[in-house]
Amino acid sequence: MDPIRAARSAAAGTPPVTAHSRARMQQRGIRSDALEALLAFSSSKGA
């Protein structure tokens, strides 16, 4: 993902995902709130 999209995503409070990953999430029925929870968990473990 390019820096502009990453900054826009961070400002909006949404996980930084590409159009491709968003399409895959939709195909697999993965909700964005579930992704946010996983990303929050993984970032808290790395700190």
PyMOL Python script that loads the backbone (N, CA, C, O; Angstrom):
from pymol import cmd

cmd.read_pdbstr("""\
ATOM      1  N   MET A   1       0.850  -1.172   0.000  1.00  0.00           N
ATOM      2  CA  MET A   1       0.000   0.000   0.000  1.00  0.00           C
ATOM      3  C   MET A   1       0.897   1.236   0.000  1.00  0.00           C
ATOM      4  O   MET A   1       1.928   1.272   0.672  1.00  0.00           O
ATOM      5  N   ASP A   2       0.493   2.231  -0.752  1.00  0.00           N
ATOM      6  CA  ASP A   2       1.307   3.436  -0.824  1.00  0.00           C
ATOM      7  C   ASP A   2       1.091   4.289   0.430  1.00  0.00           C
ATOM      8  O   ASP A   2       0.090   4.118   1.126  1.00  0.00           O
ATOM      9  N   PRO A   3       2.016   5.202   0.722  1.00  0.00           N
ATOM     10  CA  PRO A   3       1.938   6.003   1.946  1.00  0.00           C
ATOM     11  C   PRO A   3       0.689   6.870   2.049  1.00  0.00           C
ATOM     12  O   PRO A   3       0.192   7.104   3.150  1.00  0.00           O
ATOM     13  N   ILE A   4       0.178   7.348   0.928  1.00  0.00           N
ATOM     14  CA  ILE A   4      -1.013   8.198   0.959  1.00  0.00           C
ATOM     15  C   ILE A   4      -2.217   7.384   1.413  1.00  0.00           C
ATOM     16  O   ILE A   4      -2.984   7.832   2.265  1.00  0.00           O
ATOM     17  N   ARG A   5      -2.389   6.188   0.848  1.00  0.00           N
ATOM     18  CA  ARG A   5      -3.503   5.336   1.270  1.00  0.00           C
ATOM     19  C   ARG A   5      -3.364   4.943   2.734  1.00  0.00           C
ATOM     20  O   ARG A   5      -4.354   4.914   3.464  1.00  0.00           O
ATOM     21  N   ALA A   6      -2.152   4.642   3.167  1.00  0.00           N
ATOM     22  CA  ALA A   6      -1.923   4.254   4.561  1.00  0.00           C
ATOM     23  C   ALA A   6      -2.291   5.394   5.504  1.00  0.00           C
ATOM     24  O   ALA A   6      -2.924   5.167   6.535  1.00  0.00           O
ATOM     25  N   ALA A   7      -1.899   6.618   5.159  1.00  0.00           N
ATOM     26  CA  ALA A   7      -2.217   7.774   5.995  1.00  0.00           C
ATOM     27  C   ALA A   7      -3.720   8.029   6.019  1.00  0.00           C
ATOM     28  O   ALA A   7      -4.285   8.327   7.071  1.00  0.00           O
ATOM     29  N   ARG A   8      -4.358   7.914   4.877  1.00  0.00           N
ATOM     30  CA  ARG A   8      -5.808   8.123   4.804  1.00  0.00           C
ATOM     31  C   ARG A   8      -6.544   7.061   5.623  1.00  0.00           C
ATOM     32  O   ARG A   8      -7.512   7.360   6.323  1.00  0.00           O
ATOM     33  N   SER A   9      -6.077   5.832   5.526  1.00  0.00           N
ATOM     34  CA  SER A   9      -6.689   4.743   6.278  1.00  0.00           C
ATOM     35  C   SER A   9      -6.505   4.944   7.776  1.00  0.00           C
ATOM     36  O   SER A   9      -7.433   4.716   8.552  1.00  0.00           O
ATOM     37  N   ALA A  10      -5.320   5.368   8.185  1.00  0.00           N
ATOM     38  CA  ALA A  10      -5.052   5.606   9.603  1.00  0.00           C
ATOM     39  C   ALA A  10      -5.924   6.743  10.127  1.00  0.00           C
ATOM     40  O   ALA A  10      -6.420   6.678  11.251  1.00  0.00           O
ATOM     41  N   ALA A  11      -6.109   7.773   9.326  1.00  0.00           N
ATOM     42  CA  ALA A  11      -6.934   8.905   9.745  1.00  0.00           C
ATOM     43  C   ALA A  11      -8.398   8.505   9.870  1.00  0.00           C
ATOM     44  O   ALA A  11      -9.119   9.031  10.717  1.00  0.00           O
ATOM     45  N   ALA A  12      -8.834   7.578   9.030  1.00  0.00           N
ATOM     46  CA  ALA A  12     -10.227   7.145   9.056  1.00  0.00           C
ATOM     47  C   ALA A  12     -10.475   6.091  10.132  1.00  0.00           C
ATOM     48  O   ALA A  12     -11.624   5.781  10.446  1.00  0.00           O
ATOM     49  N   GLY A  13      -9.405   5.543  10.695  1.00  0.00           N
ATOM     50  CA  GLY A  13      -9.550   4.534  11.727  1.00  0.00           C
ATOM     51  C   GLY A  13      -9.858   3.149  11.186  1.00  0.00           C
ATOM     52  O   GLY A  13     -10.313   2.275  11.925  1.00  0.00           O
ATOM     53  N   THR A  14      -9.611   2.946   9.893  1.00  0.00           N
ATOM     54  CA  THR A  14      -9.845   1.641   9.300  1.00  0.00           C
ATOM     55  C   THR A  14      -8.518   0.931   9.099  1.00  0.00           C
ATOM     56  O   THR A  14      -7.481   1.580   8.963  1.00  0.00           O
ATOM     57  N   PRO A  15      -8.540  -0.397   9.079  1.00  0.00           N
ATOM     58  CA  PRO A  15      -7.287  -1.111   8.853  1.00  0.00           C
ATOM     59  C   PRO A  15      -6.751  -0.833   7.461  1.00  0.00           C
ATOM     60  O   PRO A  15      -7.526  -0.708   6.513  1.00  0.00           O
ATOM     61  N   PRO A  16      -5.447  -0.736   7.326  1.00  0.00           N
ATOM     62  CA  PRO A  16      -4.864  -0.449   6.010  1.00  0.00           C
ATOM     63  C   PRO A  16      -4.888  -1.684   5.125  1.00  0.00           C
ATOM     64  O   PRO A  16      -4.023  -2.551   5.246  1.00  0.00           O
ATOM     65  N   VAL A  17      -5.858  -1.771   4.247  1.00  0.00           N
ATOM     66  CA  VAL A  17      -5.970  -2.912   3.338  1.00  0.00           C
ATOM     67  C   VAL A  17      -6.015  -2.425   1.901  1.00  0.00           C
ATOM     68  O   VAL A  17      -6.523  -1.343   1.605  1.00  0.00           O
ATOM     69  N   THR A  18      -5.481  -3.237   1.031  1.00  0.00           N
ATOM     70  CA  THR A  18      -5.521  -2.917  -0.395  1.00  0.00           C
ATOM     71  C   THR A  18      -6.869  -3.325  -0.969  1.00  0.00           C
ATOM     72  O   THR A  18      -7.649  -4.014  -0.310  1.00  0.00           O
ATOM     73  N   ALA A  19      -7.136  -2.907  -2.174  1.00  0.00           N
ATOM     74  CA  ALA A  19      -8.378  -3.290  -2.843  1.00  0.00           C
ATOM     75  C   ALA A  19      -8.437  -4.804  -3.011  1.00  0.00           C
ATOM     76  O   ALA A  19      -9.504  -5.405  -2.885  1.00  0.00           O
ATOM     77  N   HIS A  20      -7.301  -5.415  -3.292  1.00  0.00           N
ATOM     78  CA  HIS A  20      -7.242  -6.865  -3.448  1.00  0.00           C
ATOM     79  C   HIS A  20      -7.586  -7.574  -2.135  1.00  0.00           C
ATOM     80  O   HIS A  20      -8.377  -8.517  -2.122  1.00  0.00           O
ATOM     81  N   SER A  21      -6.993  -7.121  -1.043  1.00  0.00           N
ATOM     82  CA  SER A  21      -7.278  -7.770   0.238  1.00  0.00           C
ATOM     83  C   SER A  21      -8.730  -7.528   0.664  1.00  0.00           C
ATOM     84  O   SER A  21      -9.356  -8.400   1.265  1.00  0.00           O
ATOM     85  N   ARG A  22      -9.252  -6.363   0.357  1.00  0.00           N
ATOM     86  CA  ARG A  22     -10.656  -6.076   0.664  1.00  0.00           C
ATOM     87  C   ARG A  22     -11.574  -7.038  -0.098  1.00  0.00           C
ATOM     88  O   ARG A  22     -12.556  -7.537   0.451  1.00  0.00           O
ATOM     89  N   ALA A  23     -11.241  -7.293  -1.374  1.00  0.00           N
ATOM     90  CA  ALA A  23     -12.031  -8.236  -2.176  1.00  0.00           C
ATOM     91  C   ALA A  23     -11.938  -9.645  -1.603  1.00  0.00           C
ATOM     92  O   ALA A  23     -12.941 -10.357  -1.548  1.00  0.00           O
ATOM     93  N   ARG A  24     -10.747 -10.055  -1.176  1.00  0.00           N
ATOM     94  CA  ARG A  24     -10.577 -11.386  -0.577  1.00  0.00           C
ATOM     95  C   ARG A  24     -11.343 -11.494   0.733  1.00  0.00           C
ATOM     96  O   ARG A  24     -11.956 -12.523   1.014  1.00  0.00           O
ATOM     97  N   MET A  25     -11.309 -10.446   1.523  1.00  0.00           N
ATOM     98  CA  MET A  25     -12.067 -10.448   2.787  1.00  0.00           C
ATOM     99  C   MET A  25     -13.551 -10.624   2.498  1.00  0.00           C
ATOM    100  O   MET A  25     -14.237 -11.383   3.183  1.00  0.00           O
ATOM    101  N   GLN A  26     -14.041  -9.926   1.490  1.00  0.00           N
ATOM    102  CA  GLN A  26     -15.450 -10.017   1.140  1.00  0.00           C
ATOM    103  C   GLN A  26     -15.793 -11.433   0.658  1.00  0.00           C
ATOM    104  O   GLN A  26     -16.836 -11.978   1.018  1.00  0.00           O
ATOM    105  N   GLN A  27     -14.913 -12.022  -0.155  1.00  0.00           N
ATOM    106  CA  GLN A  27     -15.142 -13.376  -0.658  1.00  0.00           C
ATOM    107  C   GLN A  27     -15.197 -14.389   0.484  1.00  0.00           C
ATOM    108  O   GLN A  27     -15.964 -15.350   0.437  1.00  0.00           O
ATOM    109  N   ARG A  28     -14.379 -14.163   1.503  1.00  0.00           N
ATOM    110  CA  ARG A  28     -14.276 -15.113   2.607  1.00  0.00           C
ATOM    111  C   ARG A  28     -15.193 -14.769   3.781  1.00  0.00           C
ATOM    112  O   ARG A  28     -15.233 -15.496   4.774  1.00  0.00           O
ATOM    113  N   GLY A  29     -15.920 -13.672   3.669  1.00  0.00           N
ATOM    114  CA  GLY A  29     -16.854 -13.294   4.729  1.00  0.00           C
ATOM    115  C   GLY A  29     -16.177 -12.775   5.987  1.00  0.00           C
ATOM    116  O   GLY A  29     -16.706 -12.927   7.088  1.00  0.00           O
ATOM    117  N   ILE A  30     -15.011 -12.165   5.829  1.00  0.00           N
ATOM    118  CA  ILE A  30     -14.291 -11.610   6.976  1.00  0.00           C
ATOM    119  C   ILE A  30     -14.736 -10.169   7.173  1.00  0.00           C
ATOM    120  O   ILE A  30     -14.585  -9.340   6.275  1.00  0.00           O
ATOM    121  N   ARG A  31     -15.279  -9.874   8.333  1.00  0.00           N
ATOM    122  CA  ARG A  31     -15.758  -8.519   8.620  1.00  0.00           C
ATOM    123  C   ARG A  31     -14.590  -7.611   8.978  1.00  0.00           C
ATOM    124  O   ARG A  31     -13.578  -8.069   9.509  1.00  0.00           O
ATOM    125  N   SER A  32     -14.733  -6.325   8.686  1.00  0.00           N
ATOM    126  CA  SER A  32     -13.658  -5.381   8.971  1.00  0.00           C
ATOM    127  C   SER A  32     -13.422  -5.228  10.470  1.00  0.00           C
ATOM    128  O   SER A  32     -12.290  -4.991  10.891  1.00  0.00           O
ATOM    129  N   ASP A  33     -14.485  -5.362  11.293  1.00  0.00           N
ATOM    130  CA  ASP A  33     -14.273  -5.252  12.735  1.00  0.00           C
ATOM    131  C   ASP A  33     -13.466  -6.435  13.267  1.00  0.00           C
ATOM    132  O   ASP A  33     -12.713  -6.286  14.230  1.00  0.00           O
ATOM    133  N   ALA A  34     -13.616  -7.608  12.649  1.00  0.00           N
ATOM    134  CA  ALA A  34     -12.806  -8.767  13.038  1.00  0.00           C
ATOM    135  C   ALA A  34     -11.349  -8.533  12.671  1.00  0.00           C
ATOM    136  O   ALA A  34     -10.449  -8.876  13.438  1.00  0.00           O
ATOM    137  N   LEU A  35     -11.118  -7.952  11.505  1.00  0.00           N
ATOM    138  CA  LEU A  35      -9.756  -7.640  11.090  1.00  0.00           C
ATOM    139  C   LEU A  35      -9.139  -6.614  12.032  1.00  0.00           C
ATOM    140  O   LEU A  35      -7.981  -6.747  12.426  1.00  0.00           O
ATOM    141  N   GLU A  36      -9.901  -5.600  12.391  1.00  0.00           N
ATOM    142  CA  GLU A  36      -9.400  -4.586  13.325  1.00  0.00           C
ATOM    143  C   GLU A  36      -9.006  -5.214  14.653  1.00  0.00           C
ATOM    144  O   GLU A  36      -7.973  -4.866  15.225  1.00  0.00           O
ATOM    145  N   ALA A  37      -9.825  -6.140  15.148  1.00  0.00           N
ATOM    146  CA  ALA A  37      -9.529  -6.809  16.415  1.00  0.00           C
ATOM    147  C   ALA A  37      -8.238  -7.618  16.309  1.00  0.00           C
ATOM    148  O   ALA A  37      -7.409  -7.591  17.219  1.00  0.00           O
ATOM    149  N   LEU A  38      -8.071  -8.332  15.205  1.00  0.00           N
ATOM    150  CA  LEU A  38      -6.844  -9.111  15.013  1.00  0.00           C
ATOM    151  C   LEU A  38      -5.617  -8.215  14.915  1.00  0.00           C
ATOM    152  O   LEU A  38      -4.572  -8.522  15.488  1.00  0.00           O
ATOM    153  N   LEU A  39      -5.744  -7.111  14.189  1.00  0.00           N
ATOM    154  CA  LEU A  39      -4.612  -6.192  14.059  1.00  0.00           C
ATOM    155  C   LEU A  39      -4.273  -5.551  15.398  1.00  0.00           C
ATOM    156  O   LEU A  39      -3.097  -5.375  15.717  1.00  0.00           O
ATOM    157  N   ALA A  40      -5.274  -5.203  16.177  1.00  0.00           N
ATOM    158  CA  ALA A  40      -5.040  -4.612  17.503  1.00  0.00           C
ATOM    159  C   ALA A  40      -4.360  -5.629  18.408  1.00  0.00           C
ATOM    160  O   ALA A  40      -3.446  -5.280  19.156  1.00  0.00           O
ATOM    161  N   PHE A  41      -4.796  -6.881  18.347  1.00  0.00           N
ATOM    162  CA  PHE A  41      -4.196  -7.927  19.167  1.00  0.00           C
ATOM    163  C   PHE A  41      -2.735  -8.138  18.776  1.00  0.00           C
ATOM    164  O   PHE A  41      -1.859  -8.216  19.637  1.00  0.00           O
ATOM    165  N   SER A  42      -2.482  -8.230  17.468  1.00  0.00           N
ATOM    166  CA  SER A  42      -1.109  -8.481  17.038  1.00  0.00           C
ATOM    167  C   SER A  42      -0.189  -7.305  17.342  1.00  0.00           C
ATOM    168  O   SER A  42       0.988  -7.502  17.644  1.00  0.00           O
ATOM    169  N   SER A  43      -0.713  -6.084  17.266  1.00  0.00           N
ATOM    170  CA  SER A  43       0.152  -4.939  17.571  1.00  0.00           C
ATOM    171  C   SER A  43       0.409  -4.831  19.065  1.00  0.00           C
ATOM    172  O   SER A  43       1.459  -4.336  19.472  1.00  0.00           O
ATOM    173  N   SER A  44      -0.526  -5.284  19.889  1.00  0.00           N
ATOM    174  CA  SER A  44      -0.298  -5.243  21.334  1.00  0.00           C
ATOM    175  C   SER A  44       0.693  -6.320  21.762  1.00  0.00           C
ATOM    176  O   SER A  44       1.406  -6.141  22.750  1.00  0.00           O
ATOM    177  N   LYS A  45       0.751  -7.421  21.045  1.00  0.00           N
ATOM    178  CA  LYS A  45       1.689  -8.484  21.369  1.00  0.00           C
ATOM    179  C   LYS A  45       3.116  -8.108  20.979  1.00  0.00           C
ATOM    180  O   LYS A  45       4.073  -8.570  21.600  1.00  0.00           O
ATOM    181  N   GLY A  46       3.260  -7.273  19.954  1.00  0.00           N
ATOM    182  CA  GLY A  46       4.593  -6.888  19.474  1.00  0.00           C
ATOM    183  C   GLY A  46       5.193  -5.750  20.278  1.00  0.00           C
ATOM    184  O   GLY A  46       6.375  -5.447  20.120  1.00  0.00           O
ATOM    185  N   ALA A  47       4.419  -5.120  21.125  1.00  0.00           N
ATOM    186  CA  ALA A  47       4.912  -3.954  21.853  1.00  0.00           C
ATOM    187  C   ALA A  47       5.700  -4.341  23.080  1.00  0.00           C
ATOM    188  O   ALA A  47       6.185  -3.470  23.802  1.00  0.00           O
TER     189      ALA A  47
END
""", "prot")
cmd.dss("prot")
cmd.show_as("cartoon", "prot")
cmd.util.cbc("prot")
cmd.orient("prot")
